[in-house]
Structure formats: structure tokens, C-alpha cells
């Protein structure tokens, strides 16, 4: 799972900003649902567990490129 994690930063109405490492499938589902104007909830599979968002409260999403690693590969 660690190779498929993508960092997303989500800004909410009210000013709170949170960041999670989520699966690529969850990041894609978030993009699709927000693009479609969905007004429900969406569960994301994150490194820390499941995160459920109320899509009406999301103001923006920043999707980072895949996590980079410092060091040498074996």
C-alpha cells in the first residue's frame, strides 16, 4: 500500500486545512466526486485509517505528486 499513497491537502469551509496520505483510488474518487458536484459523503482510504468527508464542506483539494523518498534504493 505504501507505494500507492498520494498526499492530498483539503481545505474546508471555516478555514481548516488537513492533509492525508490516501490511496490512489481514493484520490481519484475524490476528484471524480468533486468534479461531478456530488453533495454527499465520501470515505477515503488513508494511511491512518478511513476518513469520511462531507463534500459540501470542501473548498479545495491539492493533490501532490507521488511521495518522493530520500535515500538509496536497494
Buried (B, 14 or more C-beta within 10 A) or exposed (E): EEEBBBBBEBBBEEEEEEEBBBBEEBBEBBEEBBEEEBEEEBEBBBEEEEBEBEBEEBEEBEBEEEEEEEEEEE
